[in-house]
Amino acid sequence: MSLLTPAVTGGPALAQERRLVTEIPGPRSRELAERQRAAVARGVSTTMPVFAAAAGGGVVVDVDGNSLIDLGSGIAVTTVGNSAPKVVEAVTAQVASFTHTCFMITPYEGYVAVAERLNALTPGDHEKRTALFNSGAEAVENAVKIARAYTKKNAVVAFDHAYHGRTNLTMALTAKNQPYKSGFGPFAPEVYRAPLSYPFRDGLSGAEAAKHTISVIEKQVGAENLAALVIEPIQGEGGFIVPAEGFLPALVEWARANNVVFIADEVQSGIARTGTWYASEHEGIVPDLVTTAKGVAGGLPLSAVTGRAEIMDAAHAGGLGGTYGGNPLATAAALATLETIESDGLLDRARAVGEILMTRLGALQQGDPRVGDVRGRGAMVAVELVDPATKDPDAALAKNVAAAAHAAGVIVLTCGTYGNVLRFLPPLSISDELLAEGLDVLVHAFEETR
């Protein structure tokens, strides 16, 4: 008998099973896809050719009744599971009270409470402040604004393979041209790029990589001009690249010595995803500013910049904000999400999920030389696919394996500068059995593509 998720809205619980009742996509999804093509801008593309009708636990059920194993969490958003009970309850209560006043007009407690929680959860025991926004890109852009206001300098350094968003400034920070930047320039000025530690590709120790990176920054930008370093402690869209040990601490030390604000973009890696509240904790670094989004509000749009009080308070009154920033529904969802992570032991669960992923994918690597690297932390794990003879990236293989998994009812995402990385971001509410079945399907997909 299939496991069931709790009934949280009065409807039936979702069976925790992979179930295909039609081909993928089914007839109803194909019908909706035709409507999409007629109504939605072409630039808004989709990964899976199915339309969702319900989701919870570790599954997404489509409009044709197919039940798909979810190994993507809406790109690391539904970390606590879709429609998590405490989130549903909190949002339902809030929507019955009020949906909006604009915090900049008549404030409300939920915004303040989320700020207090993030001040406590982000790395470091220094005095902090938080400002709330809507998206990860908005958070990154505001973090740069704050750093410039504090340092009175203009230049910003981002890194190879970085992804920071789709606004004009965050496109400038983002490294990958297609599909994020091509044809959308000119981009914001005073943005420079430095090499990232990429152990699988560069073979350098953390100290060696940091020395090279700092040399590039000093020669090409100059610390006297530099307001901020913006870096993902574990890269997301760039391929789940985990820098070599010691790389991040060396950059933090250099930034502190040179009045450069160290901004950790934890939009994808934060909020329990890696088995700690923030990925920065794995190497014990304390960023000056941290950006949070994706998993913080259980699926509702919310982001934040949290950091040292003296830096956060550098922006003048009225210089930060936005009509919807810290919306009351999203803040209610965030408080419930954070409570769920604590009460359900999801930090431990993320580490357990990570052990399953690393063990199974490591075994796959041992038997398939096309799997060049297996990397990640907690429930943020990826495999990099290569030509076994040359180690060149194999984007076609990644695309084909993902397509085979999709057709078999498993949601798998690709990423990476070269398009050759499969990434795994299962909701922490997924069962071991369902996760194992999803990985079984993946292994079969690799066999089909030999």
N, C-alpha and C positions, 0 to 999 in steps of 0.2 A: 504494500500500500504506500502511496506517495506521501511524503511529509507535506504538511500544510502550513502556510503562513497564517498568522492571526488575522481574523476578520476585524478590520479597523474602521470600516465605514458603514457597517451594517450589511454589506454584501457578502457573498461567499468567499471563503479563503481560497488562495491560489495554490493549486497542486504544485509541489516542488519537483517538477519532472520535465525532461525534454520530451516534447510531443509534437509530431508532425502529422497533421491531418490533411494538408494540401502540399503541393510543391511550394518552394520558396522562390519568388513571392506567390501568394495565392491570389485568387480572382478578385477579392475585395481590395487587397493591397494594390493590384494592378490598376483597378478602377480609380483608386485614390491617387495613384501616381500620374495618371492622365490628367486629373484635376490639378495636381501640383504643377505639372508642366505648363498648364494654361494660366495658372494664377500666381505662381511664385517665381520670383526672379531666378534666372538661370544660374547666377552666381552662388545661390544657396543650394549646395549639393548635399547628398546623403550617402552614408556608408552602406547601410543595410536597405534592401529593397522591400521592406515591410513597414506597415503602419501599426503603431502600438495601440492597444486597447486597455491594457492593465499591466501592472508590474508589482513585484514584491518578493522579498526573500532573495532568491538568486535567479529569478526568471522574469522574462518579458513575454507577455501574451499578445499576439497580434490580432488584427481584426478578422482574420480567417480562423482563429482558434488554435493556431500553432503556438506552442510554448517553447521559448528559446532560452538556453542557458546564457546568463549575462556575465561576461568576463570583461565588461567595459565600464559599467556604472555611469553611463552618460558622460564619459571622460572624467572619471574620478569625482563625480558629484554626489551620487547616491551611496556614499560610503556606509551609512547606517542602514541601507536598504531603502527601497522605494516605498513611499507612503508609510514610513515607520510610525508605529502607534503614537508615541509621545509627540512627534512632529505634527501628525494629523490633529491630535487633540488640541495642541497649543495654537495651531493656525485657525482651527474651527472656532475656538473661543475668541481669538483676536479679531477675526473677520466679523464676528457678531457685535464687537464693541466699536471698532472703527478701523477703516482700511488705510487712511492717510490723513495727515494734517500738515506734513512737511516739517521735519525736525528743526529746520531753520526758522520756522514761523512759531508753531506751538510745540515744544518738545514733549517727549514721553519717556517713561522709565525704561522701556525695552532697549532703546538705543544705548542708554547709559549702562544698563546691565550687561549688554554684549561687550561694550568697551571695557568694562571692569574685568570680565572674564578673559578677554584676549590680552589685556595687560598682565594678567596673572599667568596665562598659559604660554605666551611667547618666551623664548629663551632670555635669561638674565633676570637679576633681582633688582635692577635699577628702577627709578621712577619712570613710568611710561604714560603715554597718551595714545588714544586711538581715534581715527576718523573713519566713518563708514561710507561705502559707495555701492555700486551695483555689480560691476564686472571685474574680472581680474585685470583686464587692460586698464580700466579706470583706476584701479588701485596702484598699478605700476606707474602710470602717468602722474598721479598725485604724489607718489613717493619721490619721483624725480623733481617735481615742483618744490616739494618740501626741502629736499637736499640742496637745491639751488638757492632757495631763500636763506637757508642756514649758513652755507659756506660762502655765499656771494660769488660763486664760480659757476661756469656754464657747461663745461664739457662733461660728457657721460660716457663711460666705457661699458659695453656689453660684450658678449663672448661668442666665439664660434659655436654654431649649432643652436643658438638661443632661440627661444620663442617667448614673446612677452605680450602679444596681443595684435589687434587689427585696427586700432586707431592710428592716426598719422605718426605720432611719436613712438608708439610701441611697434609699429611696422618698421620704423627706423632701427629700433633695438633688435628686432627679429632678424635672424640670419638667413632664413630660407626664402628664396625668391618665389618659387611655385609651391602652393597656390596663393601665398599670403601677400606678396609685394608686387608682382609683375603688373606693370601698367598703371600703378596707383600713385606713383611719385609726382612731384618731388617730395622728399621726406624731410622731417624736422632736422635742422642742422645741429652741429656740435655733438654728434653721436659717433663714437669710434668703436672699433672691434679689436678684441685681443684673443689670443689662442686659449682654448680650454684644455685642461687635463683630460685626455681620452685614452685611458690605459690600453684598451684593445688595439687602438690605432697608432699611438705614439710611443708606447713602451717605456715612458718616462716615469720615474718616481714622482711623488707629490712635490718634493722639494725641488727637483730638477724642473718640473713643469712650471712651478711657481716662479722660479728664478727667471725662466725664459719669458713668462707672461709679464712680470714686473718690468723687465728690461724693455719689452716692446712698448708698454704703457709710458714709461719714463722717456723713451726716445721719441715716440710718435705723438704723445699728448702733453706730458709734463704734469707732475702732481700739482704744480702751482695753478694750473688751469682746470683741474678735475674736481667736479662736484661729487660724483658718485660712481661706484662700481655697482652694476646691477647683474646679479647672477642667480641662477637656479641651483640650489645645493645638489639636487638631482635633476638633470634636464628632463623636460617632458616631451614636447613634440620633437625635440632634437634627437631623441632616441634613448631616453632613460639612461643617459650617460652618468655614471657615478665617478666623480673625480678621484684620482689616486689619493690615498691617505696623506694628509699633511698639506695638500694644495690649498684648501679653503682656509685653514688657520693661518697660513703664511700670507694670504691675501688680506685677511682681517688685520693682522699685525701691521702690514705695510700701510693699509688704509688709515689705521688709527694714528700712525706716526706722521701722516701727511695731510691731516685734516680732510680726508676723503670719506664720505658717508658710504658705508657698506650696506647695500640693500639686498636682502635675501628674498627672491621671488619664490614664495612657497605656495603659489596658487594651486598647483597640482600635487605637490609633495606634502603639503601641510594637513593638519587635522586628522591625525591617527593613521594616515595612509601607509606610512613606512614603519609603523610599530612604535613610534613616538609621536608626541603632539606635532612636532616640527622636525623635518629632516636635518636641520642644522644641529640638532642635539646629538646626532650620531658621531660627530667629530668635536662636540663640545664648543662650537663657535657661538658667539653672541653677536648677532647682527645689530647694526644701529637702527635699521628699519626693516620690518617684515611685512610682506603683502600676503593676505589671506583671501581665498575665494572658494570656488568649486564646492568642496565637501563641507563647508561650514554651516550651511542652512538647509540641508536635507533636500535640495532640489529647487529651492527658491533663490532668486537672484540677490546676492549679498557679497560684498567684498570689504576689505579693511586694510588700512595702513596702521601699523602699531610700531611704536619706537620710543627712543629716549625722549623724555619730556622736553629737554632743552632744544632738541631738533624739531620735534613735532610742533612746538609752540613758536617756531620761527616764522611761520606763515601768519600774515596779518589777519585780523578779525574779518570774516567774510571771504577770505581768500580760498577757503576749502568748502566743499559742500556739493549740492545738487538736489534737484527737486525730489527725486526718489531715493536718495542715498539713505540707507538705514531704514527702509520702509518698515512699518510696524509688523506686517505679516512676516517679513523676512527675519526680523530680529526675534520674533516669537519662535519661528522655526529654528533659528540658530541656538537659542537657549535650550530648546528641547533636544536638538542634535547633540550639543555638548553634554547634556545630562545623560543621553542615551549612551554615548561613548563611555562615560564613566560608570554608569550603573550596569551596563552589559559587558564590561571588561573588554572593550573592543581594541584597546592597545595590544593586549595579549593576543586577541584574535587575529589582528593584522600580522603579528609575528608568526603565529601558527599557520596562517594561510601562506605566508612567505616561505615557510619551511616546506610545505607541500609543493608549491610552485617550483622552488629551486631544486628540490629532489627529483621531481618528474621531468623537468626541463633539462636538468643536468644529465639524467639518464638518456634523454633523447639526443643530447649533444654527443654523448659517448658512442652512440650507434649511428650518427648521421653527421658526416664531416661538413655538411652544408650549414650546420648550426655553428657559427664561428664563436659566439660569445653568449653566455647567460649571465645576466647582471640585474641588480636592483636591491631594494631593501623592503622588508615587510611585504605588503600586498601591492607593491609597485615593482613589477618584474618584467623583463623583456628578453627576447632572443634576437641576436643580430645574424642575418642570413647572408652567406657569402658563397662565392665560387671556391670550392675546396682547393683548387690548384693555385689560385692567385690571391685569395682573400679579398678580391674585389666585391663590392656590395652587389647583392642579387635582389633587386627590387621586384623582378618578375616572379621569383619564387615566393616572396612575401605576399604579393597580390594573389597568387594562385592558391596558396595555403589558406589565406583568409577567406577567399571565395568558396573554397571547398568546405571550410568550417561553417560559413554562413548557410550554405545549402543544406548542411546537416543539422542546422538548428543551434549553432553556437555563435554568439556575438564576440568577435575578436577584432581588435583595432590594430592598424598599422601606424608607423611613425618613422622618424629619422630623416636627417638631411638627405639621405640617399634613397629613402623610401623602402629600406630593406629590413626594418625592425618590426617584429610583432610584439605588442605590449599587452600586459595583463593587469587589469584593475578591477578585480571582482568586488562586488559589495561584500562588506564584512558580515552580512547576514546570510551569506551563502553557506550551505551545508558542505561538509567534507565529501559526502557522497556525490552531490551535484558537481562540485568542483572536479572531483576525480573523473566523472563521466565527461565533463567538458574537455579535460585534458586527453582522455581516451580518443575523443573525436578529433582532437588536434593531431595526435600521433597518427591516426588513420589518414588524415589529410596530407601529412608529410609522405606517407607511404604511397598515396595516390599520385603524388607529383614527382615521384622518382623517374 
